[in-house]
């Protein structure tokens, strides 16, 4: 994002953050919320930016109830700090975003980034059970709660998850967490799509399955030891240390395009990328990450194919000039008018991340 | 109240003469859903297509007439009750499964498709639809999506919102839109996620694309008796604390077990203080291993008379008892008032003992049958509606139970919805600012308030028993 000497605010509490946001909105100053900065390149170049509003001092674990398998945290805590807390009870939050480490929870939710574990566990959308958001009018609004099942009122978690801070600044969140699997094994192979199909149809579905443009595969099976043993024995692939996943999650190309299509379309779409394109993918999910080494036109061409398949190609990072040329989001969805009305209802002065998101 | 002059004719021109019901005797069967409060619609429109739904809503919008989308009417929170009159927009004629894609493991259905029917049809491809409300023999996928329904197997598989990929919806101006779809990570705000569970107050749902899952090759179902609800709750925590999340983990108390056993003869132990029904699924190696571990844990936590279903028929009978439990309670009293609060799982023993005391205080029998793994309790207050005096007591007891749930850090509803039944209690869990944020969403989708008015948000025009002095947040915002 283009930043011309903005003020830096690092509030220590949610209330203070809401106050700073409100003051900025009153003065019509543009505000960019900042977490760990791991997804700072996502979205269009900001139209203006007067205040960088950091959440990093909001880094407390508010409550971790082991027995209830529920955790509430402030938004500025890093994923690693949260995992360390959960590990004390042999629990974890099943999200493993790329460009790790250093993501904050608020940033993860705002960007909607996920990783390989999504195949088994879904995305945070599926286990975010409560949210607290600071709004430009200075209010702090909570949705959901701290119980694992809740249909009381509208699902405000869905409204803010993936909204890239365009409606409000996430200040706290509650999650349903998961027990560490009884067994967890990682395998690798070089069999490309054929091996991918085989791994996806094992009787015990894989927890994660990543395919690389050179035909390499990383597969993870977890659950009851007997089931994991049977499936990994049947596959007969090379055993790997679980640390390969940490290495994998550090990936962060400088020019980075994320392709999301119906899973059955993914192979056709990545096959149509320019020759020698370098990518990695979660075939069971329908997501591929492309390390762009070609020009802007090639990205626009790829995007046309992706959109025709009912998907989206989103730039997660790129130098400003390239980002301007390609555009972060592609064709706006047909429902964009409704999204604009939601934006106006929550941020009428357009002070939050102006120009960066779809609305 | 009647429809403005000429509106019934307009509606008949859209859906056909026989598809509009407005004779008062015929309307009576649409007065209620599965909850205890009713109100008559002015007309019922039987829609057969998206075009019907859109045109009807356009007429309603022009005349400012309330519209309440309605599926099978099995809802338990008054979501389908036309509390302000107007049009009940019945979608049960839209009951086609439009497509099952066995490769992508998805189904595209109309809103009136019955939940269980979808799983039965999908089974031909070795697939099933996971959310399984106890009313699944009758309830519709459209109603499930509107209420974000749950069910016993949601402990492992998640609730409706986790299984809806996209929807075709009609908004309050009669416009038709697709929200989300087959691809993940779509561009823009997650409108689909906001609309699922919006209880008919933001849109009418006309098509739903859902995920289907592979039917697990092996299922094991275990019944275990416990001396008390406390010991059974302890066993639930122990199983999950061990790192096992079963597919389902259900509890029934002594009152419920008595009624179920008298009705189904499924072999439930009637001397037990509480009974747990535990199910795991997966590949045979996994279910065998998990069941052995669970058996050990339950036994170590005072479980006795453990019995694993040996055949599919035995398993079905155990589930028939659980899913039919509420009907079986009719042996005790003709009516029930069923609540749906959720507490953090570790608070189950405390909240159940509070529920018992409240029942005793009002001299009302209470039967508990619920999703223990999720902390989602379902106390049924049993009564006879013909006794007019008792209604007051029933409502007061229900309100006190919910208050106890909320004071233990819980919430008003886990899977039934807020509707008409609990909207007055929303200020117990949400501040004015929280509700204001939700109101903004309502205003964006339905500024004139024609879609299912009087639901979800507190309704200042209605008075309910005992509310005086208990309108504030039940728990300080200490969690944040």
Interface residues (C-beta under 8 A of the other chain):
Chain A: X14 X62 X63 X65 X66 X67 X68 X69 X70 X72 X90 X112 X114 X122 X123 X125 X126 X130 X132 X133 X135 X139 X140 X141 X142 X143 X145 X146 X147 X148 X149 X150 X151 X152 X153 X154 X155 X156 X157 X158 X159 X161 X162 X163 X167 X171 X172 X174 X178 X179 X180 X181 X182 X203 X204 X205 X223 X224 X225 X226 X227 X229 X230 X231 X258 X260 X261 X262 X263 X264 X285 X286 X287 X309 X310 X311 X312 X314 X329 X330 X331 X332 X333 X334 X335 X336 X338 X339 X341 X342 X345 X346 X358 X359
Chain B: X103 X104 X147 X148 X150 X154 X158 X159 X161 X162 X171 X177 X178 X179 X181 X182 X183 X184 X185 X186 X187 X188 X189 X190 X191 X192 X193 X194 X196 X197 X198 X202 X214 X217 X237 X240 X241 X242 X243 X244 X245 X282 X283 X285 X286 X288 X289 X290 X342 X343 X344 X345 X346 X371 X374 X375 X376 X409 X410 X411 X412 X413 X414 X415 X416 X417 X418 X422 X426 X429 X430 X431 X433 X434 X435 X436 X437 X438 X440 X441 X442 X443 X444 X445 X456 X477 X479 X480
